[in-house]
């Protein structure tokens, strides 16, 4: 019969027996010393330095103290005799054994119980004597804390089976039994240890999730920064390369009867500039390499529009600027995005509408900044650059990042218009 054809009950019982064999039978007496606590734990790190190095051994001290008290209690409760004194020492040794061989201590405690019952027939309660009762509970608790909840369940089940076996014998012999109180106390203690395990695992899982979240947050921040760098690189390099291409295209028409060598040189310059623009759009992802560092140069603002417009005019685009409203200093992100939007719109006019004229309107309004860049249709002999780049997409990304609005449409006269509104929180010192 294969594993798939066996009944669910069989697979459940097989899995349970496999867990029992793994937890309590396989290498039951293996040497597993209890390690000291971590010195950087949440409680120990708050202690003074001179106490901290000793506090890591607190669990060992607690177990050995419990073993000493159980031994002393056994000596005072058992009747006199060298053999009984030996049993008192055994009870303490069983508890101490959990520090080195935890599963072996459980089996030793189970084995010691019938041995004591055989040698002490005059005890009042069976199968556990009073010191054996406490010692077995201590062993169960320490072993459960050192292993896992499944092991605790198996120890309780084996203890209950052991108790039921002796209940039959004790009822026949007429002795009293203390199995029910022991099983009840053991259930409470093992339940408490299970809660400790669950809290410990939950805390470890939360720590792992927090670590993963922190890593993902840092990675996301890094990607956002690199995306911004890629966008800035495209805006800057594409603008200047467009200017180079337009100037190279228009230069021969500004010279009367230029020599063929000069015309060929300018054609080569324009072809190289256009090829560079194409490659730039293709390999923008290179800036996402991990060894890339953002430049430390100051970012442009709206106050630098004059130089931008002068550069564009030199490239052959007739542009006018109009500023309305009360000029004021805006947040750096708004200033930079507004500058880049105007720069990209003018670059698009240079590429796709050579020979046209453009108007730039900057409106400082209540609660935001309005931008409008409109250009006329292409004029002259210079051909527009083919293809579409990342310009409009980049502008929309900037506007969306700031929670603004943008429209980019063809005009009735064949030109193009870009209109943007960037919201800006109103400060107390801003004029109303």
C-alpha positions in Angstrom: 0.0 0.0 0.0 1.5 3.3 -1.1 1.5 6.5 1.0 -1.2 8.1 -1.1 -3.7 5.2 -0.7 -3.4 5.0 3.1 -6.1 6.6 5.2 -5.8 10.0 6.9 -6.0 8.3 10.3 -3.0 6.1 9.4 -0.9 9.0 8.2 -1.9 11.0 11.3 -0.9 8.2 13.6 2.3 7.6 11.7 3.2 11.3 11.9 2.5 11.3 15.6 4.7 8.2 16.3 7.4 9.8 14.1 7.3 12.9 16.3 7.5 10.8 19.5 10.5 9.0 18.1 12.2 12.2 17.1 11.5 14.1 20.3 11.9 11.6 23.1 13.5 8.4 21.7 16.2 9.5 19.2 19.4 10.3 21.1 17.4 10.6 24.3 20.5 10.8 26.5 22.5 13.0 24.2 24.7 15.7 25.8 22.9 19.0 25.3 24.2 21.5 27.8 22.0 24.6 28.4 23.8 27.6 26.9 24.1 30.8 28.8 21.8 33.7 28.1 22.8 36.3 25.5 24.6 39.3 27.1 22.7 41.7 24.8 19.2 40.4 25.8 16.5 42.9 26.6 16.8 42.3 30.4 20.5 41.6 30.8 21.8 44.6 28.9 20.0 46.9 31.4 22.1 45.5 34.3 25.4 47.0 35.4 28.5 45.6 33.6 29.8 43.8 36.6 26.5 42.0 37.2 25.9 41.3 33.5 28.6 38.7 33.1 27.1 36.6 35.9 23.5 37.2 35.0 23.9 35.1 31.8 24.0 32.0 34.1 20.7 32.8 35.8 18.8 29.8 34.4 21.5 27.4 35.5 21.4 29.0 39.0 17.6 28.7 39.1 17.6 25.0 38.2 20.4 24.1 40.6 18.6 26.1 43.4 15.4 24.1 42.7 17.4 20.9 42.8 18.9 21.8 46.2 15.5 22.7 47.7 14.0 19.4 46.4 16.8 17.5 47.9 16.5 19.2 51.3 12.7 18.7 51.2 13.2 15.1 50.4 15.6 14.6 53.3 13.2 16.1 55.8 10.1 14.3 54.5 11.5 10.8 54.0 11.9 8.4 56.8 15.5 7.7 58.1 17.8 5.3 56.3 20.8 5.4 54.1 18.8 4.1 51.1 16.2 6.8 51.6 18.9 9.5 51.8 20.2 8.2 48.5 16.8 8.6 46.9 16.6 12.2 48.2 19.9 12.9 46.4 18.6 11.2 43.3 15.6 13.6 43.2 17.9 16.6 43.2 20.2 15.0 40.6 17.3 14.4 38.3 16.4 18.1 38.3 20.1 19.1 37.8 20.4 16.6 35.0 18.0 18.7 32.9 20.9 21.2 32.4 23.0 18.6 30.5 20.7 15.8 29.2 17.1 17.1 29.3 15.3 14.3 27.6 17.4 11.7 29.5 16.3 13.5 32.7 12.7 12.9 31.8 13.2 9.1 31.3 15.3 8.9 34.4 12.5 10.5 36.4 10.0 8.1 35.0 12.3 5.1 35.8 13.0 6.3 39.4 9.3 6.4 40.3 8.6 2.6 40.2 12.0 1.9 41.8 11.1 4.1 44.8 7.7 2.5 45.0 9.2 -1.0 45.1 11.7 0.0 47.9 9.2 2.1 50.0 6.1 0.0 50.3 5.0 1.9 53.4 4.4 5.2 51.6 1.0 6.8 52.0 0.5 8.0 48.3 1.5 6.3 45.1 3.0 6.2 42.5 4.8 9.5 43.4 6.2 10.3 46.8 5.9 13.9 47.8 9.5 14.8 46.8 9.2 12.7 43.7 5.9 14.6 42.9 7.7 17.9 43.0 10.9 16.6 41.2 8.9 15.2 38.3 7.0 18.5 37.8 10.3 20.4 37.9 11.8 18.0 35.3 8.8 18.3 33.0 8.9 22.1 33.2 12.6 22.5 32.5 12.6 20.0 29.7 9.5 21.6 28.1 11.2 25.0 28.3 14.4 23.6 26.7 12.6 21.7 23.8 9.4 22.6 22.1 5.6 22.3 22.7 5.3 19.0 20.9 7.8 17.4 23.2 5.8 18.8 26.2 2.7 17.1 24.9 4.4 13.8 24.5 5.9 14.0 28.0 2.4 14.7 29.5 0.9 11.8 27.4 3.5 9.3 28.6 3.2 10.5 32.2 -0.6 10.0 31.9 -0.2 6.5 30.4 2.2 5.6 33.1 -0.2 6.9 35.8 -3.2 5.0 34.3 -1.1 1.8 34.3 -0.3 2.1 38.0 -3.9 3.2 38.8 -5.0 -0.3 37.8 -2.5 -1.8 40.2 -3.1 0.6 43.0 -6.9 0.1 42.9 -6.3 -3.6 43.1 -3.9 -3.3 46.0 -6.0 -0.8 47.9 -3.5 2.2 47.8 -4.4 5.9 47.3 -3.2 7.6 44.1 -1.9 11.1 43.5 -1.8 10.7 39.7 -4.7 13.1 39.0 -3.2 16.0 41.0 0.1 15.5 39.3 -1.4 15.4 35.8 -3.4 18.5 36.5 -0.4 20.4 37.8 1.7 19.1 34.9 -0.9 20.3 32.4 -0.9 23.8 33.9 2.9 24.0 33.9 3.3 22.6 30.4 0.6 25.0 29.2 2.5 27.9 30.7 5.7 26.7 28.9 3.8 26.5 25.7 2.7 30.1 26.0 6.4 31.0 26.7 7.4 29.2 23.5 4.7 30.9 21.4 5.6 34.3 22.7 9.3 33.6 22.0 8.6 32.4 18.5 6.3 35.3 17.8 8.9 37.8 19.1 11.5 36.2 16.9 9.2 36.3 13.9 8.4 39.9 14.5 12.1 40.7 14.7 12.7 38.9 11.4 9.8 40.7 9.8 11.0 44.1 11.1 14.5 43.3 9.8 13.1 42.4 6.4 10.8 45.4 6.4 13.8 47.7 7.2 15.8 46.1 4.4 12.9 46.5 1.9 12.4 50.1 3.0 16.1 50.9 2.5 16.0 49.1 -0.9 12.9 51.0 -1.9 14.4 54.3 -0.9 17.5 53.5 -2.8 15.6 52.6 -5.9 13.6 55.8 -5.6 16.7 57.8 -5.3 18.3 56.1 -8.3 15.1 56.6 -10.3 15.3 60.3 -9.5 19.0 60.3 -10.6 18.0 58.6 -13.8 15.3 61.1 -14.4 17.7 64.0 -13.7 20.3 62.5 -15.9 17.9 62.2 -18.8 16.6 65.8 -18.3 20.1 67.3 -18.2 21.9 65.3 -20.8 19.0 65.1 -23.2 18.5 68.8 -23.0 22.1 69.7 -23.8 22.4 67.0 -26.5 19.2 68.4 -28.1 20.7 71.9 -28.1 23.9 70.5 -29.7 21.9 68.7 -32.4 19.7 71.7 -33.2 22.7 74.1 -33.3 24.5 71.7 -35.6 21.4 71.4 -37.8 20.9 75.2 -38.0 24.6 76.3 -38.3 25.0 75.8 -42.1 21.9 78.0 -42.8 23.5 80.9 -40.9 26.5 81.0 -43.1 26.2 82.1 -46.7 27.7 79.5 -49.1 29.3 77.3 -46.5 32.1 75.0 -47.7 31.1 71.3 -48.1 33.6 70.3 -45.5 31.8 72.5 -42.9 28.4 71.2 -43.9 29.7 67.6 -43.6 31.2 68.3 -40.2 27.9 69.7 -38.9 26.0 66.8 -40.3 28.3 64.5 -38.5 27.9 66.4 -35.2 24.1 66.2 -35.5 24.2 62.5 -36.3 26.4 61.8 -33.3 24.2 63.9 -31.0 21.0 62.1 -32.2 22.8 58.8 -31.8 23.8 59.8 -28.3 20.2 60.7 -27.4 19.1 57.3 -28.7 21.6 55.4 -26.7 20.8 57.6 -23.6 17.2 56.5 -23.8 18.3 52.9 -24.2 20.8 52.6 -21.3 19.2 54.8 -18.7 19.1 51.7 -16.4 22.9 51.8 -16.1 22.6 54.5 -13.5 21.0 52.0 -11.2 24.3 50.3 -10.7 25.2 49.9 -7.0 28.4 51.9 -7.2 26.7 55.0 -8.6 26.7 58.1 -6.4 24.5 61.1 -6.7 26.3 64.3 -7.6 26.8 66.9 -4.9 26.2 69.9 -7.2 23.3 72.2 -6.1 20.1 71.5 -8.0 18.6 74.3 -10.2 15.6 76.3 -9.1 13.2 78.7 -10.7 15.6 81.6 -10.1 17.9 79.9 -12.7 15.4 80.1 -15.5 17.2 83.1 -17.0 20.3 81.1 -17.9 18.1 78.2 -19.2 16.2 80.6 -21.5 19.4 82.2 -22.8 20.7 78.8 -23.6 17.6 77.9 -25.5 17.6 81.2 -27.4 21.2 80.5 -28.5 19.9 77.2 -29.9 17.5 79.0 -32.1 14.2 78.9 -30.1 12.6 82.3 -29.6 11.1 82.1 -26.1 9.4 84.6 -23.9 8.9 84.4 -20.1 6.0 85.8 -18.1 5.8 85.7 -14.3 2.5 86.5 -12.5 1.6 86.6 -8.9 3.7 87.3 -5.8 7.1 85.6 -6.3 8.1 83.6 -3.3 10.5 80.8 -2.4 8.9 77.4 -2.8 10.0 74.1 -1.3 13.1 72.7 -3.0 11.3 69.8 -4.5 8.7 72.0 -6.2 11.4 74.4 -7.4 13.5 71.6 -8.9 10.5 69.9 -10.5 9.2 73.1 -12.0 12.6 73.9 -13.5 12.9 70.4 -15.0 9.4 70.5 -16.4 10.1 73.8 -18.1 13.4 72.5 -19.3 11.9 69.4 -20.8 9.1 71.2 -22.5 11.5 73.6 -24.1 13.8 70.7 -25.1 10.8 69.0 -26.7 10.0 72.2 -28.6 13.6 72.3 -29.9 13.5 68.7 -31.0 10.1 68.4 -32.4 9.3 72.0 -33.5 12.5 73.5 -34.8 12.2 77.1 -35.9 9.1 77.7 -33.6 8.6 80.2 -30.8 7.6 79.4 -27.3 6.1 81.1 -24.3 6.8 80.2 -20.7 4.3 81.4 -18.0 5.0 81.0 -14.3 2.1 81.8 -12.0 2.5 82.1 -8.3 -1.1 81.5 -7.1 -2.7 80.8 -3.7 -1.9 77.3 -2.7 0.4 76.3 -5.6 2.4 77.1 -8.7 1.1 77.2 -12.2 3.3 76.5 -15.2 2.4 76.8 -18.9 4.8 76.2 -21.8 3.3 76.5 -25.3 5.2 76.5 -28.6 4.1 77.2 -32.2 4.4 74.8 -35.1 7.7 74.0 -36.7 9.1 76.4 -39.3 12.1 76.6 -41.6 14.1 73.9 -43.3 15.3 72.0 -40.2 13.5 68.7 -39.8 12.0 67.7 -36.5 13.8 64.9 -34.6 11.9 61.6 -35.0 10.7 59.4 -32.2 9.4 60.0 -28.7 11.6 60.0 -25.6 11.0 60.0 -21.9 10.1 63.7 -21.7 6.3 63.7 -21.2 6.5 60.6 -19.0 9.2 62.2 -16.9 7.1 65.4 -16.5 4.0 63.4 -15.5 6.1 61.4 -12.9 7.3 64.7 -11.3 3.8 66.1 -11.2 2.3 62.9 -9.8 5.0 62.8 -7.1 4.0 66.2 -5.9 0.3 65.5 -6.1 -0.3 68.0 -9.0 -2.1 68.0 -12.3 -0.8 68.2 -15.8 -2.1 68.4 -19.3 -0.1 68.0 -22.5 -2.1 68.7 -25.8 -1.7 69.8 -29.3 -2.8 73.3 -30.0 -5.1 74.4 -32.9 -2.3 76.1 -34.8 -0.1 72.9 -34.8 1.9 73.7 -31.8 2.0 72.0 -28.4 1.0 73.1 -24.9 2.0 71.8 -21.5 0.1 73.1 -18.5 1.0 72.1 -14.9 -0.3 72.9 -11.4 1.9 72.0 -8.4 0.2 72.3 -5.1 2.1 74.1 -2.3 1.0 74.3 1.3 0.3 77.8 2.4 2.6 79.1 5.1 1.7 81.7 7.7 4.1 84.2 6.2 2.8 83.8 2.7 0.6 86.7 1.5 -3.1 86.0 1.2 
